[in-house]
Amino acid sequence: MIPATMNASTLMERGVVRFHSTPVPTVDADQVLVEVAAVGVCGSDVHYFREGRIGDYVVETPMILGHEASGVIVAVGADVDATRIGQRVAIEPQRACRVCEQCKHGRYNLCPFIEFYATPPIHGAFAQYAVIQADYAFPIPDSMSLEAAALCEPLSVGIWSNQKAGTGPGSRILIAGAGPIGIIVAQVARAFGASEIIISDLAAERREIATRFGATRVIDPALEEVDGLEVDAFIDASGAAPAVRSGIMAVKPAGRIVLVGMGTDDAALPVSRIQARELTLTGVFRYANTWPLAIELVASGRVDLDSLVTGRFGLEQVEDALRAATDPRTLKALVLPNG
């Protein structure tokens, strides 16, 4: 029996999270109801908590945060095969319109009508239950933990970033930022065959962590210049304008620059360098069609997500989890809504 109400932790306004009871979401015909097992804390969750907005996305009404989620299907909509009940799944936390130009070209992450967990006004997964369209709930193998399944979301960012960077066998990659995304980007680069993975970060703790997760070299940007590295691609996972500029200067002719980190809305770029070297510069906005590969990378052991977990919190401790996520020693804090 599915209860009528559930516990959730809701962002009421900037800096205020409330643990309370709320109705269990209604399941549409094409959706499944997931009993949430684990939810990763993302930098965007922290940003909404601290600032109440990210760019044009403003929290104007109470919203449940959390979009890195996994769990077990406990109910299905009228158009979904009932045999899916009981499946352990990783959730791709978005709903595209499927009919716009971007969707029809396979770029559904750029759908102008997309609904994404924990992006105003769509509720996320810091709750005991969540709904998602059935084909965005991906079954995982028995060998894969539900905690790792939740982290298929940031892993998808790492996959998408490396695909944009053209990472392949023998690639030399520079990554700015050894936070959770930077570490995952490094793991994916290694899985894709990169021969040299250089990570820069100001925090000594994070540089040390990076050496355990695929980095072949770490750099303290306060002491060492990256200009002249002549890498095939630069992936920024820091959002810091100085890191972006110096990273661009490290890319060899015809190389690629991929901007992942959330930073300032505007930054000065070395345009003449980009022109003279014919560098390709692109951004990353979420991902598309990455979950099958993410699950395969984890199931095969080529990417380790379980070891990224540095803290676990109950649903009533979401505010503590959000604060812990800013600690340089934290890689991934998880909220366990039914734990």
Backbone torsions as a table, in degrees:
resi	resn	phi	psi	omega
1	MET	NA	132.6	177.3
2	ILE	-89.5	127.2	-179.8
3	PRO	-68.2	161.7	179.0
4	ALA	-79.1	-27.9	-178.4
5	THR	-127.1	163.3	179.6
6	MET	-143.7	164.3	172.3
7	ASN	-87.0	146.6	178.0
8	ALA	-152.0	157.9	171.7
9	SER	-115.0	118.1	-170.9
10	THR	-116.1	135.9	171.8
11	LEU	-76.8	109.4	-176.4
12	MET	-81.6	-39.7	176.1
13	GLU	-162.7	174.8	-177.4
14	ARG	-53.1	123.1	176.6
15	GLY	81.4	3.5	-176.6
16	VAL	-126.6	115.3	176.2
17	VAL	-114.8	133.9	-179.2
18	ARG	-121.6	129.4	174.1
19	PHE	-88.7	124.0	-173.4
20	HIS	-159.0	177.8	177.0
21	SER	-99.4	140.9	-178.2
22	THR	-148.7	158.0	-179.7
23	PRO	-61.9	143.4	172.8
24	VAL	-66.4	136.9	-177.8
25	PRO	-59.8	146.0	175.1
26	THR	-76.7	139.3	-177.4
27	VAL	-95.5	118.3	175.0
28	ASP	-72.4	168.7	-175.0
29	ALA	-59.4	-33.4	-176.9
30	ASP	-99.2	12.8	-174.6
31	GLN	-111.1	167.9	170.3
32	VAL	-124.3	152.7	174.7
33	LEU	-101.2	124.9	-176.8
34	VAL	-111.4	128.0	169.4
35	GLU	-79.5	112.9	-169.1
36	VAL	-73.2	129.2	-179.4
37	ALA	-98.8	-43.5	-176.0
38	ALA	-150.5	144.5	178.3
39	VAL	-138.1	123.1	176.1
40	GLY	-77.9	148.1	175.9
41	VAL	-92.4	122.0	-177.0
42	CYS	-103.9	159.0	176.1
43	GLY	-59.2	-31.1	178.4
44	SER	-67.6	-35.5	175.6
45	ASP	-60.7	-44.6	179.1
46	VAL	-62.7	-40.5	-178.8
47	HIS	-63.7	-46.0	177.5
48	TYR	-62.1	-40.4	179.6
49	PHE	-62.3	-44.2	-176.0
50	ARG	-80.4	-41.7	-170.7
51	GLU	-107.4	-20.9	-177.8
52	GLY	77.6	7.1	-179.4
53	ARG	-166.4	158.8	167.2
54	ILE	-134.9	108.6	-177.3
55	GLY	57.9	-123.4	-178.3
56	ASP	-82.3	-7.5	-179.0
57	TYR	-89.3	111.6	-174.2
58	VAL	-118.2	132.2	176.3
59	VAL	-80.0	105.3	-177.9
60	GLU	-105.6	-19.0	176.3
61	THR	-134.2	160.0	-179.6
62	PRO	-52.9	137.8	-175.0
63	MET	-142.7	136.1	174.5
64	ILE	-79.9	124.6	179.1
65	LEU	-83.5	-179.2	175.0
66	GLY	95.2	118.1	179.0
67	HIS	-132.4	-5.5	177.9
68	GLU	-94.4	93.4	-165.4
69	ALA	-133.7	154.5	173.3
70	SER	-145.7	170.0	177.5
71	GLY	170.5	-158.7	-177.2
72	VAL	-124.5	131.2	178.2
73	ILE	-69.4	126.4	-178.9
74	VAL	-117.6	-10.8	176.9
75	ALA	-159.7	154.4	-178.9
76	VAL	-131.6	155.2	175.4
77	GLY	-74.3	172.5	-173.5
78	ALA	-61.2	-28.1	-176.8
79	ASP	-97.1	8.2	-176.1
80	VAL	-109.5	137.6	179.4
81	ASP	-59.2	124.0	-177.2
82	ALA	-65.0	-17.5	178.8
83	THR	-68.2	-9.9	177.6
84	ARG	-74.7	-16.4	178.1
85	ILE	-62.1	130.4	-178.1
86	GLY	99.2	-11.4	178.8
87	GLN	-68.8	137.7	171.1
88	ARG	-84.8	128.9	-171.4
89	VAL	-137.1	151.6	166.6
90	ALA	-100.2	134.5	-174.3
91	ILE	-98.9	124.7	166.3
92	GLU	-87.8	110.5	-161.5
93	PRO	-85.4	48.9	-179.4
94	GLN	-144.4	161.8	179.3
95	ARG	-138.6	106.9	-179.7
96	ALA	-90.7	161.3	-178.1
97	CYS	-74.4	-26.4	177.2
98	ARG	75.0	-3.3	-176.6
99	VAL	-123.6	-10.0	-179.4
100	CYS	-75.9	173.4	-178.2
101	GLU	-59.1	-44.4	-178.1
102	GLN	-65.2	-43.4	178.1
103	CYS	-61.4	-43.0	-177.4
104	LYS	-68.2	-21.1	175.8
105	HIS	-93.7	7.7	177.8
106	GLY	84.0	2.4	179.9
107	ARG	-98.6	55.2	-172.5
108	TYR	-67.5	-17.0	174.6
109	ASN	-65.9	-18.8	179.2
110	LEU	-100.2	8.6	177.5
111	CYS	-56.7	125.3	-178.8
112	PRO	-69.9	-12.0	-178.3
113	PHE	-109.7	13.3	-173.3
114	ILE	-64.6	144.4	172.9
115	GLU	-111.7	122.9	-174.2
116	PHE	-124.8	134.7	178.7
117	TYR	-48.7	137.7	172.9
118	ALA	58.9	29.5	170.5
119	THR	-122.2	119.3	-171.9
120	PRO	-46.1	132.2	3.5
121	PRO	-102.2	21.1	-173.4
122	ILE	-83.0	130.2	177.9
123	HIS	-71.9	150.4	177.6
124	GLY	-101.9	-145.7	-166.9
125	ALA	-120.0	12.8	172.3
126	PHE	-76.4	64.9	-175.1
127	ALA	-157.8	166.5	-178.3
128	GLN	-73.4	-26.5	-179.5
129	TYR	-136.9	152.6	175.2
130	ALA	-148.5	153.8	177.2
131	VAL	-111.9	150.2	177.7
132	ILE	-154.6	150.4	174.5
133	GLN	-59.0	143.0	-169.7
134	ALA	-57.2	-37.8	-176.7
135	ASP	-80.4	-1.0	172.0
136	TYR	-100.9	7.3	174.1
137	ALA	-109.6	105.9	-170.7
138	PHE	-98.5	120.5	177.5
139	PRO	-60.6	143.3	179.0
140	ILE	-117.0	153.7	179.3
141	PRO	-70.4	158.8	-179.5
142	ASP	-60.3	-26.9	-177.8
143	SER	-75.0	-9.9	-175.1
144	MET	-100.9	131.1	-179.7
145	SER	-75.2	155.2	176.7
146	LEU	-69.8	-24.5	175.3
147	GLU	-67.8	-45.4	176.4
148	ALA	-63.1	-37.5	-179.7
149	ALA	-60.9	-37.6	177.7
150	ALA	-63.1	-34.4	-176.9
151	LEU	-84.4	6.2	170.5
152	CYS	-65.0	-19.3	178.2
153	GLU	-69.9	-57.4	175.5
154	PRO	-63.8	-29.8	175.1
155	LEU	-61.5	-36.9	177.9
156	SER	-63.4	-35.0	174.8
157	VAL	-62.9	-42.1	178.1
158	GLY	-63.8	-39.8	178.1
159	ILE	-65.5	-49.4	-178.1
160	TRP	-60.3	-40.7	-179.9
161	SER	-63.5	-45.1	179.8
162	ASN	-69.2	-34.5	175.3
163	GLN	-64.3	-41.0	176.8
164	LYS	-64.4	-34.3	-178.5
165	ALA	-78.8	-11.6	-177.8
166	GLY	71.6	27.3	-178.4
167	THR	-61.9	134.1	178.6
168	GLY	-156.9	-174.8	-179.7
169	PRO	-53.8	128.0	178.3
170	GLY	86.2	-2.7	-178.5
171	SER	-64.7	147.4	172.3
172	ARG	-111.6	119.2	-171.3
173	ILE	-121.6	136.0	170.7
174	LEU	-109.6	129.5	178.9
175	ILE	-121.1	127.6	175.0
176	ALA	-98.2	121.4	179.4
177	GLY	103.9	116.6	179.9
178	ALA	-107.9	35.6	171.4
179	GLY	-79.9	-167.5	-177.3
180	PRO	-55.1	-45.5	-178.6
181	ILE	-68.7	-43.3	178.9
182	GLY	-59.5	-41.3	178.8
183	ILE	-65.8	-40.6	178.7
184	ILE	-68.7	-40.9	176.1
185	VAL	-57.2	-41.5	179.5
186	ALA	-64.2	-42.3	179.4
187	GLN	-63.1	-40.9	179.7
188	VAL	-67.7	-40.2	178.1
189	ALA	-58.3	-42.3	177.7
190	ARG	-63.4	-43.3	179.6
191	ALA	-64.2	-31.1	179.9
192	PHE	-81.4	-5.8	175.0
193	GLY	104.8	7.9	179.4
194	ALA	-58.7	137.2	-178.9
195	SER	-91.8	-24.4	178.5
196	GLU	-136.3	124.9	-178.2
197	ILE	-127.2	107.1	-176.1
198	ILE	-105.5	128.0	-179.9
199	ILE	-121.1	131.4	175.7
200	SER	-111.7	138.9	177.1
201	ASP	-161.6	143.4	-179.8
202	LEU	-73.2	-26.4	-175.2
203	ALA	-87.1	122.2	-179.5
204	ALA	-60.5	-36.9	-179.1
205	GLU	-61.2	-40.8	-177.3
206	ARG	-76.6	-31.2	175.0
207	ARG	-64.3	-38.2	178.9
208	GLU	-65.3	-41.3	178.4
209	ILE	-62.4	-39.9	-177.4
210	ALA	-59.5	-34.5	-179.8
211	THR	-66.8	-20.4	179.4
212	ARG	-88.0	-11.2	-174.5
213	PHE	-124.4	38.2	169.5
214	GLY	111.9	-16.2	-179.4
215	ALA	-68.7	132.1	174.3
216	THR	-90.3	-15.4	179.1
217	ARG	-157.2	141.4	175.7
218	VAL	-121.7	149.3	-176.0
219	ILE	-131.8	135.2	168.8
220	ASP	-91.5	107.2	-174.9
221	PRO	-65.3	-14.7	176.4
222	ALA	-75.1	-19.6	-175.6
223	LEU	-116.6	-19.5	-172.3
224	GLU	-136.1	131.0	177.0
225	GLU	-78.5	146.2	175.1
226	VAL	-102.4	-11.9	176.3
227	ASP	-56.9	129.7	-179.8
228	GLY	101.4	-3.9	178.6
229	LEU	-66.5	-29.1	178.5
230	GLU	55.8	51.5	179.3
231	VAL	-82.0	161.0	177.4
232	ASP	-72.1	-33.5	-177.8
233	ALA	-151.9	149.2	174.6
234	PHE	-120.4	126.4	177.3
235	ILE	-117.1	117.2	178.9
236	ASP	-91.9	119.5	176.6
237	ALA	-117.5	21.3	-177.4
238	SER	-108.6	-34.9	-175.2
239	GLY	78.4	1.9	-178.1
240	ALA	-86.2	124.3	-176.8
241	ALA	-57.1	-42.5	178.2
242	PRO	-62.5	-36.0	179.0
243	ALA	-67.2	-38.3	178.9
244	VAL	-63.9	-46.4	-177.6
245	ARG	-64.2	-47.2	-178.5
246	SER	-67.0	-34.4	177.5
247	GLY	-63.5	-39.9	177.5
248	ILE	-60.5	-37.7	-178.9
249	MET	-70.2	-12.5	-178.9
250	ALA	-93.3	-4.3	-173.7
251	VAL	-90.5	135.1	-178.8
252	LYS	-75.9	165.7	179.2
253	PRO	-53.0	140.2	-179.5
254	ALA	66.8	15.4	177.9
255	GLY	-81.4	-177.3	-174.6
256	ARG	-125.0	147.8	178.8
257	ILE	-125.4	127.7	-177.9
258	VAL	-125.4	120.0	-178.0
259	LEU	-99.5	115.0	-177.4
260	VAL	-112.6	-42.8	-173.7
261	GLY	-65.4	147.2	176.9
262	MET	-88.7	116.8	180.0
263	GLY	-134.6	-143.6	179.7
264	THR	-68.3	152.2	-179.9
265	ASP	-68.5	-30.7	-178.9
266	ASP	-132.0	140.9	178.8
267	ALA	-148.4	149.2	176.6
268	ALA	-78.3	132.1	-179.4
269	LEU	-120.5	150.2	177.5
270	PRO	-77.5	78.7	-172.3
271	VAL	-60.2	-40.8	-178.4
272	SER	-62.9	-35.5	177.4
273	ARG	-65.3	-44.7	179.4
274	ILE	-60.6	-42.4	-179.6
275	GLN	-68.5	-49.8	-173.3
276	ALA	-65.6	-29.8	-179.4
277	ARG	-100.4	1.9	-178.1
278	GLU	50.0	52.1	178.7
279	LEU	-81.0	146.0	175.5
280	THR	-100.7	123.2	-178.6
281	LEU	-117.5	129.8	179.8
282	THR	-143.1	160.0	174.1
283	GLY	-101.6	174.5	175.2
284	VAL	-127.1	123.0	175.2
285	PHE	-122.6	93.4	-177.9
286	ARG	63.0	-120.3	-168.2
287	TYR	-176.6	168.4	174.4
288	ALA	-151.3	133.8	175.0
289	ASN	59.0	40.6	-176.6
290	THR	-107.1	-17.9	-171.7
291	TRP	-62.8	-43.0	178.3
292	PRO	-57.5	-42.4	178.9
293	LEU	-68.7	-39.3	178.9
294	ALA	-58.6	-46.1	-179.9
295	ILE	-63.9	-40.5	179.5
296	GLU	-65.4	-41.4	179.9
297	LEU	-62.2	-38.8	179.5
298	VAL	-74.5	-46.0	-177.4
299	ALA	-62.2	-32.1	-179.1
300	SER	-83.7	-7.5	-179.5
301	GLY	83.8	4.6	-178.7
302	ARG	-76.9	-20.1	173.9
303	VAL	-129.5	132.9	-179.4
304	ASP	-107.0	108.9	177.7
305	LEU	-98.0	-32.2	-177.7
306	ASP	-58.4	-37.7	-177.0
307	SER	-73.4	-9.4	178.4
308	LEU	-78.4	-17.5	-174.9
309	VAL	-74.8	119.6	-178.4
310	THR	-117.0	-0.8	177.9
311	GLY	-166.7	142.1	178.9
312	ARG	-125.9	137.6	-173.9
313	PHE	-135.6	147.6	174.7
314	GLY	-77.7	168.2	-177.4
315	LEU	-62.6	-30.5	178.9
316	GLU	-79.4	-2.0	-178.5
317	GLN	-112.6	24.5	-176.6
318	VAL	-59.5	-40.7	179.8
319	GLU	-61.9	-40.2	176.5
320	ASP	-62.4	-40.3	179.3
321	ALA	-64.1	-40.4	178.9
322	LEU	-64.0	-38.5	179.0
323	ARG	-72.7	-37.4	179.7
324	ALA	-63.8	-30.9	-176.5
325	ALA	-63.7	-17.5	-179.6
326	THR	-90.2	-6.0	179.0
327	ASP	-73.3	129.1	-179.2
328	PRO	-59.2	-21.2	179.5
329	ARG	-83.0	-9.6	-179.5
330	THR	-89.4	129.7	170.2
331	LEU	-96.0	-66.6	176.6
332	LYS	-132.3	123.1	169.4
333	ALA	-93.8	135.5	179.9
334	LEU	-115.0	142.4	170.0
335	VAL	-104.5	130.6	-179.3
336	LEU	-112.4	91.6	-171.4
337	PRO	-62.6	-28.5	-178.3
338	ASN	-119.0	16.8	-177.6
339	GLY	-83.4	NA	NA
